[in-house]
């Protein structure tokens, strides 16, 4: 009996030591930070050009509307202004362009700008030439629309009707427009083929004139100058660019 009692005591002591060791071991656990998530670089290797339409002062001197054409147009205008906000279009175009640059660069995209301030003098022909020289793979010319019909509204995209870049520009517009309307809830005004825009005609890379909305429409005007709505426009354009490049 004495031996059994000793055996029981010894077994109890071994179990207590084991439990104590386990408890002690638990106190040595250390939390290890999870690795940071990989940064989204979907647009790495892609180069996009952004042309904030218009400028502070118009330049009424004339330039050829297209290579080899005898038809001319003023080099650049100051654009329209909000019918209700009173804010000039060139300022809205620049504000959204700078936000778009930031959003694209965050995804690893290389972004080229024709201007970063309003006080410049760069013709539409020169803007196209800049992007051609930079080697942009897609150029977005950001504008706001205007109409005598104050009920006109929506996002409209304009591309060349003819020429080497016409097909690729239209494909890019087809990717961009649904992404922009989905993000903003704006009406799709359509994709229009035109050979009447100097900035498109002189471009040698896919190029879209993006009319982001009508500043002649009081309701849409106030949206276009709203930073929250501007971010929705940017979001839509970014998703459209990603869709076009298959990213």
N, C-alpha and C positions, 0 to 999 in steps of 0.2 A: 504493500500500500504506500509505503514511504517512497519507494522508487517511482510509482505512478504519479504521486503528488509532485515529486521533483521534475518528472518529465512534463507534467502539465504546466508547472511554473516556468520551466525553461522554454516551452513552446510559446507560452504567453509573452515572455520577454522578447523572443525572436519576432513575433508578430508586431509587437509594439515598436520595436526598432525599425521594422520594415515600413510601418505606417509613418513613423517619424521621418524616415529617410525620404519617403514619397512626398510628405508635406514640405520638407525642406527643399526638395527638388522643384516643387511647384513655385516656390518663391524666387527661383532663378530664371523663370521665363521672362523674356524681353520682347516687347512689340517691335516689329520691323516694319517700317513704312513701305507701303505698296509702291511699286515703280510708277512713275508719272505716266499718264496715258500719252501715246505717241501723238504728236501734233499733226493735225489734218493738213497735208500738203498736196491736196488733190490737183492743184494747178501748177505744180512744179514743172518747169520746162516750157511753160506756156507764156507767150508775150502778148499783152493786150494794150492797145492804144486808147486813150480817152481824150476826146476833144470837147471841152466845155464850150458850147456854142456862144458866139457873139463876143462882145467886149464892151468896155466902158464907153468908148467913142467910136462911132462908125467911120469907115473909110470908104468914101464914095467914088474913089478912083476905080477904073474899070480893069477887069482881067478876063482872059478867055475862059469860057465856061467849061471847055474840055480841050484836050490836046488836039491841035490842028483845026480847031473850030474858029470861025470868024465871029461867032456870037459872043457877046461879053455881058458881064454882070458886075455890079459894085463888089469890091473886094471883101467887105464884111460890114454888117450892120450892128446896131446896138441891141436889136431884138425888141420884143414886146415888154409889157409890164402887167402886173396883176390888176385886174379890173376892180378888185376889192382890197387886196393887200397893198397895192401900190409899189410892191417890190419889183425891181427890174429883173427881167428874165436872165440876163447875163450873170446876176448874182446867184439866182437859184441853180442855174446850170453848174456854176463853179462849186457851190456848197455840196451838191449831190455828187459831183465828180470826185471831189476830195474824199468823201465818204466811201465811194465806190473803190477808189484806189486803195484805201486802207483795208477794205474787206477782201479785195483780190490778193493783195500782198500777204495777208494773213494766211492765205491758202497756198503760198509759195509762188504766186504769179509774178512775173516781171511786168511792171506797168510803166508806160510812157505817157506823159501829159503834154498837150500843146501849150497849155498855160496854167499857172498857179495863182495868178492875180488877175484883176479886171483891167488894170491900166497897161494894156499891151496894144500893139498894132500888128496883127498877124492875119493875113488874108486867108480866105478859104483854100485857095490854091496852095499857099505855103503850108497850111496845116496838114493837107494831104501829103505834101512832099516830105514833111518832117516824119510822118509815120512810115512812109515808104522807106526812108533812109534808116530809121530805127530798126526796121525788120519786124514790126508788129504782125502778129498772125490774125488779128481781128481788131478792127477799130470801131469804137462806139462814139458817135457824135451826139452828145446830149443836148436836147433842146426842149422848150415848152412851146406848145402850139397857141394859136390865136385865131379867132373867127368872128365875123360880124354877127353870127348866130350865137348868142350867149348860152344857149342850151347845149351846144356841141360839147362833147366830152369824150374821154377815153384815151387809151394809149395807142399810138400809131407808129409803125415802123416803115421807113422808106429805104429802098435799095435800087440799084441800077436795073434798068430794063434790059440793057444789052451790054456786051463787053465781056472781057475775060473773067471778071470777078462776080458777074451777075448771079450765076448759079450758086456759088459758095455763099455769097451775101444773103441770098434768099433762104438757104438752108439754115444759116445762123439766125436769121429773123424768125424762122419757124420754131427754133428752139427757145428764143428769147421771149416772144410775145406771150405764150401760155404761162410761162414761169412768172412773168411780171404781173399778169392779170390775176393769177392764183394768189400771189403774195399780197397784192394790194386790194383786190376786189373791184378794180376798175374795169370798165367796159373795154373790150378789144375793138379799137377803131379800125384795125386791119393792117395788112402788109401791102404797101403800094410800090409799084415799079415805076421809076421815073428816071429820065436821063437829063433832068433839068437842074441838078444840084452840083455846083462846082466841086465841093468837097468830096462827093462820091465819084464824079467823073475823073478826077485826077488821082484817085487812089488806085494802087496796083495790088492791094491786099483786100480781102473781104471787109466790107465797111457798111455800117448801118447808121442811118439818121434816126435817132430815137426821140420821138415826140412824146414826152412823159405825161402829158396832160394839157388841158386848155386853161391858160391863165385868163382867158376871156370869159370863162364860166366861173361865177362867184364862188360856188361851192368847191369846185376842183382847184381853183386858185388858192383857197385857204388850206387845202390839203397839201398842195405842192410846196408851200412855205412852212409847213409843219415838220419839225425834225423827226417826229415819230413816223409820219407817212414817208418822209424821205428815206428812212431806214428800210421801210417795206419795199420801196422802189429798188434800193440797193440790193436787198435780199433777193428780189426777183431777178435782177440782172445777173447777179452772181450765179444763181441756180441755172439760169439760161446759158451762161458761158460754160459752166460745167457740163451741161447737157450737150452743147454743141461739140465740145472737145472730148466727149465720152468719158468724162471724169466723174 
